[in-house]
Amino acid sequence: MCYCFASDYDPFVQIGAGRGVRSRHSGALVRPFGYLRDPLCLVSCVAYAVNRWLLKPRVHSPFLHDHFNDLLLIPCALPVLLLMQRWLKLRQHDLPPTPGEIALYLVVWSILFEVIGPHIMRRAVGDPWDVVAYVVGGVLAGVWWHRHLLLHWARPHEL
């Protein structure tokens, strides 16, 4: 397998000829991030649509009405944003979203939607519980996107 170093991103990562990304530090092989084809993104977008147009009008659940879609912010929106950054050559790799990327957009979107948004849109209301939902969704998405590395590190290694 031919490897080239992704030195602009991480000196401990090697990218193999379109087949995957291998961390030299852990030895784990990770598939390139699928962006809009990412299974979590696809499932989250379907879940958003089902909740928005099928469940909310028929089911009277405060969680479904107020916070379920907020959990889906990172898994639905971040792949789209990262794909645009990749097209614009602002993102130099096809790795899953890094913890830093997830955290950056959690902060930016929380401020935009819960602090600035209510001052711009009359019907919008800032809700700290929405921020909690964004964070929970972001953490769960990050764990999912990095599950291969987490499982690799969790396995016992011989010395």
Phi and psi in degrees as GROMACS dihedral restraints (atoms count N, CA, C in turn):
[ dihedral_restraints ]
;  ai    aj    ak    al  type     phi  dphi    fc
    3     4     5     6     1   -89.6    20    10
    4     5     6     7     1   127.4    20    10
    6     7     8     9     1  -117.4    20    10
    7     8     9    10     1   144.8    20    10
    9    10    11    12     1  -126.4    20    10
   10    11    12    13     1   150.8    20    10
   12    13    14    15     1   -82.5    20    10
   13    14    15    16     1   137.0    20    10
   15    16    17    18     1   -92.7    20    10
   16    17    18    19     1    60.8    20    10
   18    19    20    21     1   -65.5    20    10
   19    20    21    22     1   -25.0    20    10
   21    22    23    24     1   -68.7    20    10
   22    23    24    25     1   -22.2    20    10
   24    25    26    27     1  -103.2    20    10
   25    26    27    28     1   -56.8    20    10
   27    28    29    30     1  -155.9    20    10
   28    29    30    31     1   122.9    20    10
   30    31    32    33     1   -67.8    20    10
   31    32    33    34     1   -11.3    20    10
   33    34    35    36     1   -98.1    20    10
   34    35    36    37     1    15.3    20    10
   36    37    38    39     1  -121.5    20    10
   37    38    39    40     1   136.1    20    10
   39    40    41    42     1  -119.2    20    10
   40    41    42    43     1   138.9    20    10
   42    43    44    45     1  -110.0    20    10
   43    44    45    46     1   121.9    20    10
   45    46    47    48     1   -92.8    20    10
   46    47    48    49     1   133.8    20    10
   48    49    50    51     1   -17.5    20    10
   49    50    51    52     1    61.5    20    10
   51    52    53    54     1    76.6    20    10
   52    53    54    55     1     0.5    20    10
   54    55    56    57     1   -96.6    20    10
   55    56    57    58     1   -18.0    20    10
   57    58    59    60     1   167.5    20    10
   58    59    60    61     1   177.5    20    10
   60    61    62    63     1  -121.9    20    10
   61    62    63    64     1   126.3    20    10
   63    64    65    66     1  -115.6    20    10
   64    65    66    67     1   127.2    20    10
   66    67    68    69     1   -81.2    20    10
   67    68    69    70     1   120.9    20    10
   69    70    71    72     1   -65.8    20    10
   70    71    72    73     1   -30.6    20    10
   72    73    74    75     1   -69.2    20    10
   73    74    75    76     1   -45.6    20    10
   75    76    77    78     1  -100.9    20    10
   76    77    78    79     1   -20.2    20    10
   78    79    80    81     1    80.0    20    10
   79    80    81    82     1     2.8    20    10
   81    82    83    84     1   -79.9    20    10
   82    83    84    85     1   141.7    20    10
   84    85    86    87     1  -101.8    20    10
   85    86    87    88     1   127.1    20    10
   87    88    89    90     1  -122.4    20    10
   88    89    90    91     1   134.9    20    10
   90    91    92    93     1   -68.9    20    10
   91    92    93    94     1   149.3    20    10
   93    94    95    96     1   -59.2    20    10
   94    95    96    97     1   147.5    20    10
   96    97    98    99     1   -64.7    20    10
   97    98    99   100     1   136.5    20    10
   99   100   101   102     1   -86.5    20    10
  100   101   102   103     1    -4.4    20    10
  102   103   104   105     1    52.0    20    10
  103   104   105   106     1  -112.8    20    10
  105   106   107   108     1   -70.8    20    10
  106   107   108   109     1   -17.3    20    10
  108   109   110   111     1   -94.3    20    10
  109   110   111   112     1     1.4    20    10
  111   112   113   114     1   -61.3    20    10
  112   113   114   115     1   128.8    20    10
  114   115   116   117     1   -56.9    20    10
  115   116   117   118     1   -39.9    20    10
  117   118   119   120     1   -65.0    20    10
  118   119   120   121     1   -40.5    20    10
  120   121   122   123     1   -61.7    20    10
  121   122   123   124     1   -46.9    20    10
  123   124   125   126     1   -62.7    20    10
  124   125   126   127     1   -47.8    20    10
  126   127   128   129     1   -63.8    20    10
  127   128   129   130     1   -40.4    20    10
  129   130   131   132     1   -65.6    20    10
  130   131   132   133     1   -39.8    20    10
  132   133   134   135     1   -66.9    20    10
  133   134   135   136     1   -39.5    20    10
  135   136   137   138     1   -65.5    20    10
  136   137   138   139     1   -43.3    20    10
  138   139   140   141     1   -61.4    20    10
  139   140   141   142     1   -39.8    20    10
  141   142   143   144     1   -60.1    20    10
  142   143   144   145     1   -49.4    20    10
  144   145   146   147     1   -63.5    20    10
  145   146   147   148     1   -43.2    20    10
  147   148   149   150     1   -61.8    20    10
  148   149   150   151     1   -45.5    20    10
  150   151   152   153     1   -64.7    20    10
  151   152   153   154     1   -44.9    20    10
  153   154   155   156     1   -64.5    20    10
  154   155   156   157     1   -46.3    20    10
  156   157   158   159     1  -106.2    20    10
  157   158   159   160     1   -17.4    20    10
  159   160   161   162     1  -110.1    20    10
  160   161   162   163     1   -48.4    20    10
  162   163   164   165     1   -80.7    20    10
  163   164   165   166     1   -49.7    20    10
  165   166   167   168     1   -55.2    20    10
  166   167   168   169     1   -42.6    20    10
  168   169   170   171     1   -68.8    20    10
  169   170   171   172     1   -20.0    20    10
  171   172   173   174     1  -112.1    20    10
  172   173   174   175     1   -25.3    20    10
  174   175   176   177     1  -112.7    20    10
  175   176   177   178     1   128.7    20    10
  177   178   179   180     1   -98.7    20    10
  178   179   180   181     1    79.4    20    10
  180   181   182   183     1  -121.3    20    10
  181   182   183   184     1   121.9    20    10
  183   184   185   186     1   -56.9    20    10
  184   185   186   187     1   -38.4    20    10
  186   187   188   189     1   -63.7    20    10
  187   188   189   190     1   -46.7    20    10
  189   190   191   192     1   -64.8    20    10
  190   191   192   193     1   -36.0    20    10
  192   193   194   195     1   -77.5    20    10
  193   194   195   196     1   -34.3    20    10
  195   196   197   198     1  -106.9    20    10
  196   197   198   199     1   -31.0    20    10
  198   199   200   201     1  -132.4    20    10
  199   200   201   202     1   -18.2    20    10
  201   202   203   204     1   -58.0    20    10
  202   203   204   205     1   -49.3    20    10
  204   205   206   207     1   -65.6    20    10
  205   206   207   208     1   -26.7    20    10
  207   208   209   210     1   -66.2    20    10
  208   209   210   211     1   -32.2    20    10
  210   211   212   213     1   -61.6    20    10
  211   212   213   214     1   -26.6    20    10
  213   214   215   216     1   -90.9    20    10
  214   215   216   217     1    -0.5    20    10
  216   217   218   219     1   -56.1    20    10
  217   218   219   220     1   -55.4    20    10
  219   220   221   222     1   -65.1    20    10
  220   221   222   223     1   -50.7    20    10
  222   223   224   225     1   -66.0    20    10
  223   224   225   226     1   -24.7    20    10
  225   226   227   228     1   -87.3    20    10
  226   227   228   229     1   -45.2    20    10
  228   229   230   231     1   -91.9    20    10
  229   230   231   232     1   -34.1    20    10
  231   232   233   234     1   -64.1    20    10
  232   233   234   235     1   -42.4    20    10
  234   235   236   237     1   -58.9    20    10
  235   236   237   238     1   -37.4    20    10
  237   238   239   240     1   -64.4    20    10
  238   239   240   241     1   -47.0    20    10
  240   241   242   243     1   -64.0    20    10
  241   242   243   244     1   -42.5    20    10
  243   244   245   246     1   -67.2    20    10
  244   245   246   247     1   -33.7    20    10
  246   247   248   249     1   -64.9    20    10
  247   248   249   250     1   -43.4    20    10
  249   250   251   252     1   -61.4    20    10
  250   251   252   253     1   -41.1    20    10
  252   253   254   255     1   -63.2    20    10
  253   254   255   256     1   -38.1    20    10
  255   256   257   258     1   -64.8    20    10
  256   257   258   259     1   -44.1    20    10
  258   259   260   261     1   -61.5    20    10
  259   260   261   262     1   -36.9    20    10
  261   262   263   264     1   -83.8    20    10
  262   263   264   265     1     3.5    20    10
  264   265   266   267     1    62.9    20    10
  265   266   267   268     1    26.2    20    10
  267   268   269   270     1   -88.1    20    10
  268   269   270   271     1   -18.5    20    10
  270   271   272   273     1  -114.2    20    10
  271   272   273   274     1   124.6    20    10
  273   274   275   276     1   -97.5    20    10
  274   275   276   277     1     6.8    20    10
  276   277   278   279     1  -146.0    20    10
  277   278   279   280     1   167.1    20    10
  279   280   281   282     1  -115.9    20    10
  280   281   282   283     1    32.2    20    10
  282   283   284   285     1   -76.2    20    10
  283   284   285   286     1   159.5    20    10
  285   286   287   288     1   -56.8    20    10
  286   287   288   289     1   159.6    20    10
  288   289   290   291     1   -53.9    20    10
  289   290   291   292     1   133.0    20    10
  291   292   293   294     1   -78.6    20    10
  292   293   294   295     1   159.5    20    10
  294   295   296   297     1   -55.7    20    10
  295   296   297   298     1   -36.0    20    10
  297   298   299   300     1   -65.0    20    10
  298   299   300   301     1   -41.2    20    10
  300   301   302   303     1   -64.9    20    10
  301   302   303   304     1   -42.7    20    10
  303   304   305   306     1   -62.4    20    10
  304   305   306   307     1   -47.6    20    10
  306   307   308   309     1   -63.4    20    10
  307   308   309   310     1   -42.5    20    10
  309   310   311   312     1   -57.2    20    10
  310   311   312   313     1   -48.6    20    10
  312   313   314   315     1   -76.5    20    10
  313   314   315   316     1   -24.1    20    10
  315   316   317   318     1   -61.6    20    10
  316   317   318   319     1   -45.4    20    10
  318   319   320   321     1   -66.9    20    10
  319   320   321   322     1   -49.0    20    10
  321   322   323   324     1   -61.1    20    10
  322   323   324   325     1   -49.5    20    10
  324   325   326   327     1   -70.5    20    10
  325   326   327   328     1   -32.4    20    10
  327   328   329   330     1   -63.7    20    10
  328   329   330   331     1   -45.3    20    10
  330   331   332   333     1   -65.5    20    10
  331   332   333   334     1   -45.3    20    10
  333   334   335   336     1   -62.5    20    10
  334   335   336   337     1   -48.7    20    10
  336   337   338   339     1   -82.8    20    10
  337   338   339   340     1   -30.1    20    10
  339   340   341   342     1  -107.5    20    10
  340   341   342   343     1   -15.7    20    10
  342   343   344   345     1  -112.6    20    10
  343   344   345   346     1   -55.7    20    10
  345   346   347   348     1   -77.4    20    10
  346   347   348   349     1   -44.5    20    10
  348   349   350   351     1   -50.8    20    10
  349   350   351   352     1   -48.3    20    10
  351   352   353   354     1   -62.5    20    10
  352   353   354   355     1   -21.0    20    10
  354   355   356   357     1   -82.9    20    10
  355   356   357   358     1   -19.1    20    10
  357   358   359   360     1   -97.8    20    10
  358   359   360   361     1   -41.3    20    10
  360   361   362   363     1  -105.9    20    10
  361   362   363   364     1   129.7    20    10
  363   364   365   366     1   -61.7    20    10
  364   365   366   367     1   -40.8    20    10
  366   367   368   369     1   -85.7    20    10
  367   368   369   370     1    -9.4    20    10
  369   370   371   372     1   -77.3    20    10
  370   371   372   373     1   143.6    20    10
  372   373   374   375     1  -132.6    20    10
  373   374   375   376     1   131.1    20    10
  375   376   377   378     1   -73.6    20    10
  376   377   378   379     1   130.4    20    10
  378   379   380   381     1  -132.7    20    10
  379   380   381   382     1   115.1    20    10
  381   382   383   384     1   -60.4    20    10
  382   383   384   385     1   -27.7    20    10
  384   385   386   387     1   -67.5    20    10
  385   386   387   388     1   -27.3    20    10
  387   388   389   390     1   -63.6    20    10
  388   389   390   391     1   -40.7    20    10
  390   391   392   393     1   -63.3    20    10
  391   392   393   394     1   -40.5    20    10
  393   394   395   396     1   -59.9    20    10
  394   395   396   397     1   -43.6    20    10
  396   397   398   399     1   -64.3    20    10
  397   398   399   400     1   -40.7    20    10
  399   400   401   402     1   -58.9    20    10
  400   401   402   403     1   -44.9    20    10
  402   403   404   405     1   -65.8    20    10
  403   404   405   406     1   -45.7    20    10
  405   406   407   408     1   -60.9    20    10
  406   407   408   409     1   -45.8    20    10
  408   409   410   411     1   -62.5    20    10
  409   410   411   412     1   -38.8    20    10
  411   412   413   414     1   -67.4    20    10
  412   413   414   415     1   -41.8    20    10
  414   415   416   417     1   -65.4    20    10
  415   416   417   418     1   -45.8    20    10
  417   418   419   420     1   -62.7    20    10
  418   419   420   421     1   -40.8    20    10
  420   421   422   423     1   -64.4    20    10
  421   422   423   424     1   -42.9    20    10
  423   424   425   426     1   -61.4    20    10
  424   425   426   427     1   -41.6    20    10
  426   427   428   429     1   -63.5    20    10
  427   428   429   430     1   -42.6    20    10
  429   430   431   432     1   -63.2    20    10
  430   431   432   433     1   -48.2    20    10
  432   433   434   435     1   -65.2    20    10
  433   434   435   436     1   -25.4    20    10
  435   436   437   438     1  -111.9    20    10
  436   437   438   439     1    20.1    20    10
  438   439   440   441     1   -60.3    20    10
  439   440   441   442     1   -35.0    20    10
  441   442   443   444     1   -64.1    20    10
  442   443   444   445     1   -42.9    20    10
  444   445   446   447     1   -68.7    20    10
  445   446   447   448     1   -40.7    20    10
  447   448   449   450     1   -64.5    20    10
  448   449   450   451     1   -41.4    20    10
  450   451   452   453     1   -66.5    20    10
  451   452   453   454     1   -38.3    20    10
  453   454   455   456     1   -63.7    20    10
  454   455   456   457     1   -44.9    20    10
  456   457   458   459     1   -70.1    20    10
  457   458   459   460     1   -27.9    20    10
  459   460   461   462     1   -75.5    20    10
  460   461   462   463     1   -22.3    20    10
  462   463   464   465     1   -70.0    20    10
  463   464   465   466     1   142.4    20    10
  465   466   467   468     1   -67.5    20    10
  466   467   468   469     1   139.6    20    10
  468   469   470   471     1  -112.3    20    10
  469   470   471   472     1   144.0    20    10
  471   472   473   474     1   -80.9    20    10
  472   473   474   475     1   146.8    20    10
